Amino acid sequence: MEKMSEATVVIDVEQRVIDEVRSGDIAGLTAELYEDNMELLLETAHGHLLLCVEELPAEYRSCYMYNGGEFPYILKQSLQFLLLRSETDRCLTVIVSVKPTPGRRFSFQKVGEPGVDNPDGDCCLWEMNFEIIPAPEKPKVYLMRWNPAISSFTERDYRESMAHQDHGSFRMNWSIYEWEEANRGDTFYMLRTGDDKAGIVFYGYFLSDPYTGEDWKGTSRRRCYVDMICSNPSPADDAPLIPLAKLKEAIPSIDWDKGHSGELLTDEVAEAIGKLLGE
């Protein structure tokens, strides 16, 4: 295992693992902490680059601290990808979520000596479970649209989703009009419309390929949907991440007031939105 960048960690696996991740048979990887990988995993666990709690005694090797079942690190910077590598293949995966679980508990003795197993010990080896999806070589970017006044997903639903976020994100499904080229791992921006809070309010990844379901409007027609993970949502009562006026000024080629949900964006438009988001 090696650190590729602040956003990517490389994990060596068997080819079978890569094949099953691509097919969807494997949706998660579990990494147990041990001496050789401890520093790397603890820097990147929980979906974030982590910073050791400096005030803990150095001899406790603070990465071990049990901390009442809470992972004992300060969140610092997002980790986005795991690169799976076999002897003949590589597969970049998007980290959807990370769950740290306390494993073996023990009591610290002193530097250079092994800990003594103790179910009530203040030290712990943690297990990191990464939920992952394969990243397309060139992910497509879609513009999803949401008008709270007419959508089955109301502003109240949005507040509920915000209240139950898991590490800055929540999950939902959404209808997609231009579904033919969409795939699991593609990305999207959500455009709120129809009120004074209009603009890009969150973004994320498609967790599934498109599938058909009943019409959210209650008609007899069938619609295509995708499951999504929605990240960094702007609070319902605050300004959007990118206000509508700013979108119109910077990207006049899009009709921001009208259109369907699930519009496939050109590379130029997707890049322009990304730049606005980073300002």
C-alpha positions, 0 to 999 in steps of 0.5 A: 500500500502506498500514498499516491497523493493527498486525495488517493491511496494505492492498495495492492490486491488480487486481480479477482478483487478488481474484477468483482469491484468492476462487476459490482459484486464487491462494493467495499474494502476493509483494511485492518491497521497494523504496524506497516500500514498504520501511519498511511491509513490513519492519515487517510481514514474516515474519508479524510486526511487525518491529523494526529491529536498532538497533545496525546503522549507520544508513547501511546502512539495516539493512533491507537487510542480507543477514545470511547469508540470514536475514531481519535483523529482530527479531520483535515482534508478529503480523501477521494479515491482508492487505486486498486492495483494488481500485477497486471491491472489498475482500477481507480475507485471513488470512496463513497463512505468510510466507517471506522470500527474499533477492533482489538483492544489492549493496554499499552506497556512501553515503547518497543513492547507489545500491548497486552490484550485487554477488552477494557484497554485504552488502546485499539487497532481500528478497522477501516471499511471503505465503500467504493465504486469504480471511477469511469476513465472519463466520468460524464457530468450531468445537471440535475434540476430541483424545483421545491415547489413542484417536486416530490422532494420538498424543502422539508425533505431537504432539511431532513436530509441535511439533518441526517448527513453522514460525514457531509453527505446524504443519499437519494434517487433522482430522475434522469432524462438523458439517461442513455450514456449515464453510468455508475461513477458519473458526477452531477451538480444539483440546480435548485430553481424556482425561488430566491435560493436558486443555484447549485446547492450540492453535487456528487456521484451516481451510485447506480446505473440508470433504472426504470421506476414509477413516475414521481408525478404519479402518472402511468408513464415510466421514468429513469432514475439514478441513485446518488450520493450528495455532498457538501449541501448548502443549508436550506436557508442559506445562499447556494454554493453558486447563485443562479445569477453567477451561473448565468453571467459566467455560462450563458450557453445554458438555459438556466431557467428551463430544462429537464433534470439530467442534462448531459453537460459538455466538458467546457460547461462542466469545467466552468461550473467546477471553476466557479465552485472553487472560487 
